């Protein structure tokens, strides 16, 4: 059934033939890919669409929530085999309880070219049994199933872009590509972040393969996130007989909630929300303990540092005598700020999309991804390079089948263009954020 899905890329190629050879962006004075090469990439992506859809069905139909190690590792073994089939060397970073991180390294055809980092994740947010309840299906040009767009589609787009580059151009016009398949992105990448950071420090640019926004936008900036837990310790007492002996943890928690929420609006783009509160045991007992969980989003590293310091000041400024307060950072991501060099990558993506016959813009979003990690290290990064999809983390999650070929072609063309860009070549050894 998968092989009967109609292809539509011939229409895109027809559009390409009518476009003038001058690039869309005035700062890109010379196209780094010829029309012949771009046509070849598109034809190759079109030819492998049936195989892409078969692999998409295979991956979606595996339960691989972040805590389902057996499922994530099933995906990992398949990815490792595909890396090897593409001529890459494979390293597996094991973990005892979460999935193993799989890294593929591919030598390029140009020893003087840049090193590129690709990142895709293998885990989903769904519990075991979800794949059986709503397996992969295609209906009306949309593919459905758990993780179909977040991010099995993007994970495959990276693999197929490398295949398309090999088939259409004979190899990778860069010094090296490292592809990290992350097993735990949906829970904040606790085990894979150090691995990603290690490879990012040697990368000249990073491309993250989360799905494109529902309107087709790619992502050039993401808010940073702080997930924190505040635990207030008081003293229990009988609320009717001797309440004066108690120290009410909920009373202190109420002050903290009020003061934390009062920070909303102090810094542009910064939001704070106490989303969970648990405390006390019975109404006739002075609450001995209360716990808060809060979410903080910030646009810049400077504002993230400022709001974090202010939260620390708030929790330390106790008003109920003898209570103690603990502030724990459960997870944190630095903001993905649009670096000047990231803008160069955006320009390439927009120019190539225009030559392929579709418009493209970059956008900011409030959610975090592994792009926050690489951008936070100063590595030029863009995200949202997978196919178009939506309803992430929900039963109606979907992927637009018609976007697979154009987005795979775009990614392959972007890799080749970055590899040939003389400006990117000059980045090496001069610091990532200049």
Secondary structure, DSSP 8 states (H G I E B T S, - for coil): -GGGS---HHHHHHHHHHS-SS-SSTT--S-SS-HHHHHHHHHHHHHTHHHHHHHHHHHHTS--BTT-HHHHHHHHHHHHHHHHHTT-EEEEE--SSS--EEEEEEE-S-TTS-EEEEEEE--BS--TTHHHHS--EEETTEEESTTIIIIIHHHHHHHHHHHHHHHHHSS-SSSEEEEEEES-GGGT-TTTHHHHHHHHTT-SEEEE---B-TTS-EEEEE-EEEEEEEEEE-B--BTTT-GGG-B-HHHHHHHHHHHHHTTTTSSTT-EEEEEEEEE-S-TTB---EEEEEEEEEESSHHHHHHHHHHHHHHHHS--STT-EEEEEEEEEE--B---HHHHHHHHHHHHHHHHHT----EEEESS--HHHHHHHTT--EEB--S-BEE-TTSTT-EEETTHHHHHHHHHHHHHHHHHH-HHHHHHTTS-TT-
